Amino acid sequence: MGEEIQALEQQIQELGRKLAELRKAAPATEVPDYTLESLAGPVTLSSLFAGKEILFAIHNMGQGCRYCTLWADGLNGFLPHLEDRFSVVLLSKDSPELQQRFAHSRGWRFRMASHGGGAYALEQSVMPGEANYPGIVCYQREGGKILRKNSAVFGPGDEFCSIWQMLSLGGFGEDNWTPQYSYWQRPEAEQMEDGGQNLCCCS
């Protein structure tokens, strides 16, 4: 069993390298300079580059989703490393005021903006046809153009959230483990965007 696991892990690493090469070679497509909302007022997608050539836009479903909160908690720790070279922003449908309150409760350091569920959310979704789906988009600047280079969906078991790999070592996964907020305080959302399954007793 151990040899089979090691062989499969090696295959996954090899596929990861192949995926990286395909992403590097993927063509980029021009996108509009969308206007979003922030605490400081309207901001454009181009302004979110903040002088950098690459922008990572984290698509978060908002404070009503425990899974999106888990991903953001993890990515928050990488911010100093990423922001040395890239620009990073967290986008959700929540109002800027709600984004700020929730970010403060989590200790997030992301720059944030709201798409309000509008044109950006639908046209730049990581899942075609879905206006509020978790994931990440990589944009590039080329002259005066904004180009969408790559995107990826966030979901249980992916490599953007390392906790899933640790859980699998203990025999756990999405079928028997659900993230909680802070084991825990209920958010302001009237309805859980993630379906509300497996809420802990302190929810």
C-alpha positions as CSV (number, residue, x, y, z in Angstrom):
1,M,0.0,0.0,0.0
2,G,2.8,2.4,0.9
3,E,4.6,1.9,-2.5
4,E,1.3,2.5,-4.3
5,I,0.7,5.7,-2.4
6,Q,4.2,7.0,-3.2
7,A,3.9,6.1,-6.9
8,L,0.6,8.0,-7.0
9,E,2.1,11.0,-5.2
10,Q,4.9,11.0,-7.8
11,Q,2.4,10.9,-10.7
12,I,0.5,13.8,-9.1
13,Q,3.7,15.8,-8.9
14,E,4.5,15.1,-12.6
15,L,1.0,16.1,-13.6
16,G,1.4,19.3,-11.6
17,R,4.6,20.2,-13.5
18,K,2.7,19.5,-16.8
19,L,-0.2,21.7,-15.6
20,A,2.2,24.5,-14.8
21,E,3.7,24.4,-18.3
22,L,0.2,24.4,-19.9
23,R,-0.8,27.4,-17.8
24,K,2.4,29.2,-18.8
25,A,1.7,28.7,-22.5
26,A,-2.0,29.5,-22.2
27,P,-3.2,32.4,-24.4
28,A,-4.4,35.5,-22.7
29,T,-7.7,37.3,-23.6
30,E,-8.5,41.0,-23.2
31,V,-11.1,42.0,-20.7
32,P,-12.9,45.3,-19.9
33,D,-11.7,47.6,-17.2
34,Y,-14.6,46.9,-14.8
35,T,-15.6,49.3,-12.1
36,L,-16.0,47.8,-8.6
37,E,-16.8,49.3,-5.2
38,S,-14.5,49.8,-2.2
39,L,-14.6,51.7,1.1
40,A,-12.8,54.6,-0.7
41,G,-15.5,54.6,-3.5
42,P,-15.5,53.2,-7.1
43,V,-12.3,51.5,-8.2
44,T,-11.3,50.1,-11.6
45,L,-9.9,46.7,-12.3
46,S,-6.8,48.4,-13.7
47,S,-6.2,50.4,-10.6
48,L,-6.1,47.2,-8.5
49,F,-2.8,46.3,-10.2
50,A,-1.3,49.0,-8.0
51,G,1.8,49.3,-10.2
52,K,2.3,45.6,-10.6
53,E,2.2,43.6,-13.9
54,I,0.2,40.7,-12.5
55,L,-3.0,40.8,-10.5
56,F,-4.5,37.8,-8.6
57,A,-8.2,38.3,-8.0
58,I,-9.5,35.9,-5.4
59,H,-13.2,35.2,-6.0
60,N,-14.9,34.8,-2.7
61,M,-18.6,34.0,-2.3
62,G,-18.8,36.3,0.8
63,Q,-19.1,36.0,4.5
64,G,-22.0,33.5,4.3
65,C,-19.7,30.7,3.0
66,R,-17.5,28.8,5.4
67,Y,-15.5,27.2,2.6
68,C,-14.6,30.5,1.0
69,T,-13.6,31.7,4.5
70,L,-11.3,28.7,4.9
71,W,-9.5,29.4,1.6
72,A,-9.1,33.1,2.4
73,D,-7.7,32.2,5.9
74,G,-5.0,30.1,4.3
75,L,-4.2,32.5,1.4
76,N,-3.9,35.4,3.9
77,G,-0.8,33.8,5.3
78,F,0.9,33.9,1.9
79,L,0.2,37.6,1.3
80,P,3.6,39.0,2.2
81,H,5.2,36.5,-0.2
82,L,2.8,37.2,-3.0
83,E,2.7,41.0,-2.7
84,D,6.4,41.3,-3.0
85,R,5.9,40.5,-6.7
86,F,2.2,40.6,-7.5
87,S,-0.9,42.5,-6.7
88,V,-3.6,40.6,-4.8
89,V,-7.3,41.5,-4.2
90,L,-10.2,39.7,-2.6
91,L,-13.5,40.2,-4.4
92,S,-17.0,39.3,-3.2
93,K,-20.6,40.4,-3.6
94,D,-20.7,41.7,0.0
95,S,-20.8,45.5,0.5
96,P,-17.4,47.1,1.2
97,E,-18.6,47.8,4.8
98,L,-19.5,44.2,5.4
99,Q,-16.2,43.0,3.8
100,Q,-14.3,45.2,6.2
101,R,-16.1,44.0,9.3
102,F,-15.7,40.4,8.3
103,A,-12.0,40.8,7.3
104,H,-11.2,42.4,10.7
105,S,-12.9,39.5,12.5
106,R,-10.7,37.1,10.6
107,G,-7.4,39.1,10.7
108,W,-7.3,39.3,6.9
109,R,-4.9,41.8,5.3
110,F,-6.3,41.6,1.7
111,R,-7.1,44.6,-0.3
112,M,-10.8,44.1,-1.0
113,A,-13.5,45.3,-3.4
114,S,-17.1,44.4,-4.1
115,H,-18.5,43.4,-7.5
116,G,-22.0,43.3,-6.0
117,G,-23.0,40.3,-8.1
118,G,-22.9,42.5,-11.3
119,A,-21.3,42.2,-14.7
120,Y,-17.8,41.4,-13.4
121,A,-19.1,38.4,-11.4
122,L,-20.8,36.9,-14.3
123,E,-18.4,37.7,-17.1
124,Q,-15.2,36.9,-15.2
125,S,-16.5,33.9,-13.2
126,V,-14.2,30.9,-12.8
127,M,-17.2,28.7,-13.6
128,P,-19.0,29.8,-16.8
129,G,-22.7,30.6,-16.1
130,E,-22.1,31.0,-12.4
131,A,-22.1,34.6,-11.0
132,N,-20.8,33.8,-7.5
133,Y,-18.4,30.9,-7.6
134,P,-15.1,30.6,-5.6
135,G,-11.8,30.6,-7.3
136,I,-9.0,32.8,-8.5
137,V,-8.2,34.7,-11.7
138,C,-4.8,35.8,-12.9
139,Y,-4.8,39.1,-14.9
140,Q,-1.8,40.7,-16.7
141,R,-1.2,44.2,-17.9
142,E,0.1,44.7,-21.4
143,G,0.3,48.3,-22.4
144,G,-3.1,49.8,-21.8
145,K,-4.8,46.4,-22.0
146,I,-6.0,44.0,-19.2
147,L,-5.6,40.4,-20.1
148,R,-7.0,37.4,-18.4
149,K,-4.2,34.8,-18.3
150,N,-5.5,31.9,-16.2
151,S,-8.1,30.9,-13.7
152,A,-8.9,28.1,-11.3
153,V,-11.9,26.9,-9.3
154,F,-11.6,26.5,-5.5
155,G,-13.1,23.3,-4.1
156,P,-12.5,20.6,-1.5
157,G,-9.4,18.6,-2.2
158,D,-7.7,21.3,-4.4
159,E,-4.1,22.4,-4.0
160,F,-5.0,26.0,-3.2
161,C,-6.0,25.0,0.4
162,S,-3.4,22.8,2.0
163,I,-5.6,21.6,4.8
164,W,-7.3,19.0,2.5
165,Q,-4.0,17.2,2.0
166,M,-3.5,17.0,5.8
167,L,-7.0,15.8,6.4
168,S,-6.6,13.1,3.9
169,L,-3.7,11.7,5.9
170,G,-6.1,11.2,8.7
171,G,-8.8,9.7,6.5
172,F,-11.0,12.8,6.4
173,G,-12.4,14.8,3.5
174,E,-15.4,16.8,2.5
175,D,-17.8,13.9,3.3
176,N,-17.0,13.9,7.0
177,W,-15.4,17.3,7.7
178,T,-16.8,20.8,7.2
179,P,-15.0,24.0,8.1
180,Q,-16.5,26.3,10.7
181,Y,-15.9,30.0,11.2
182,S,-14.3,30.1,14.6
183,Y,-15.6,27.1,16.2
184,W,-17.6,29.7,16.1
185,Q,-19.7,32.9,15.7
186,R,-22.7,33.1,13.3
187,P,-22.1,35.7,10.5
188,E,-24.7,38.3,9.6
189,A,-25.9,36.3,6.6
190,E,-29.6,35.3,6.9
191,Q,-29.0,32.3,4.7
192,M,-25.8,30.2,4.4
193,E,-24.4,30.5,0.9
194,D,-22.6,27.1,1.3
195,G,-25.8,25.2,2.0
196,G,-25.5,25.2,5.8
197,Q,-24.6,21.5,6.2
198,N,-22.8,20.2,9.3
199,L,-23.1,23.4,11.3
200,C,-21.4,22.8,14.7
201,C,-23.4,23.1,17.9
202,C,-22.1,26.5,18.7
203,S,-23.3,27.9,15.4
